[in-house]
Amino acid sequence: MHEQPVEGSLVGEDGSVGYRGVTACQAVGISYRQLDYWARTSLVVPSIRDAEGSGTSRLYSFRDLVVLKVVKRLLDAGVSLQNIRRAIDTLRSRGVEDLAGITLISDGTTVYECRSPEEVVDLLQGGQGVFGIAIGGAFKEIQGSLSHLPGEPAGAPSAEPAAVPAEPPDGDELAARRARRRAG
């Protein structure tokens, strides 16, 4: 069963809506510094648009935000960045629908991918699992976070009008929305 987005929300699972860095940080619960580092080191690169110098900004897809949320949870659980990179490389090859059916289980060192409840039980009975991340749950959390955060059409130009800062400072999202409305 596929849930419909709440009226007025910009879920953008089909890639038609993109989210700026500040919005991505708010939806996922990470700092802009983390987001920037992960993009520069190619851990999670925005799939809609990467920054291309001064005056441009990154634009993340819904799927990118889900992957960012998974990275944050793995880091919070103590998994090394090297093992997270390995897990993310595997997830990169999957489509959005495929991601929703995956549960990641980790012992804090290795990350295991499970596609069925039986695989999860087998892994736990074998003693490997310590914690799990149901990626479908991350989908729902991101959808909830985005219901009150701004998105923009994925085909929008990469440069912002001069009156609108590329990345508004935290807490100034309302002013940035007003400026975009006046400019557009």
URFEN-V661742 format. One record per pair of residues at least 6 apart in sequence whose C-alpha atoms are under 8 Angstrom apart, sorted by the first residue. I is the first residue (numbers start at 1). J is the second residue. Records with the same first field share a line. If there is no record, write none. Layout:
I=J + J
This chain:
5=11 + 143
6=147
8=147
9=146 + 147 + 148
10=17 + 146 + 147 + 150 + 151
11=17 + 62 + 143 + 146 + 147
12=18 + 61 + 62
13=61 + 62 + 63 + 96
15=48 + 61 + 62 + 154
16=153 + 154 + 155
17=61 + 62 + 151 + 152 + 153 + 154
18=48 + 59 + 60 + 61 + 62 + 151 + 152 + 153 + 154
19=59 + 60 + 61 + 62 + 150 + 151 + 152
20=57 + 58 + 59 + 60 + 151 + 167
21=32 + 35 + 57 + 58 + 59 + 60 + 167
22=32 + 167 + 168 + 169 + 170
23=149 + 150 + 151
24=60 + 65
25=31 + 32 + 35
26=145
27=65 + 142 + 145 + 146 + 149
28=65 + 66 + 68 + 69 + 72 + 142 + 145
29=69
30=72
38=44 + 45
39=45 + 46
43=85 + 88
44=64 + 67 + 68
45=64
46=58 + 59 + 60 + 61 + 64
47=59 + 60 + 61 + 64
48=58 + 59 + 60 + 61 + 154
49=57 + 58 + 59 + 60 + 158
50=57 + 58 + 59
51=57 + 58
55=159 + 160 + 166
56=158 + 159 + 160 + 166
57=158 + 159 + 166 + 167
59=154
62=142
63=96
65=142
66=135 + 138 + 139 + 142
67=88
69=138 + 142
70=133 + 135 + 138
71=84 + 88
73=133
74=84
75=81 + 84
77=108 + 131
78=108
79=106 + 108 + 109 + 110
80=108 + 109
83=109 + 110 + 111
84=111
87=111
91=99
99=135 + 136
100=134 + 135 + 136 + 139
101=115 + 116 + 134 + 135 + 136
102=113 + 114 + 115 + 116 + 134 + 135 + 136
103=113 + 114 + 115 + 120 + 132 + 133 + 134 + 135
104=111 + 112 + 113 + 114 + 132 + 133 + 134 + 135
105=111 + 112 + 113 + 114 + 120 + 129 + 130 + 131 + 132 + 133
106=112 + 128 + 129 + 130 + 131 + 132
107=128 + 129 + 130 + 131
108=130
114=120
123=129
124=130
150=177
159=166
160=166
161=183
163=179 + 183
164=176 + 179 + 180
165=176
168=176
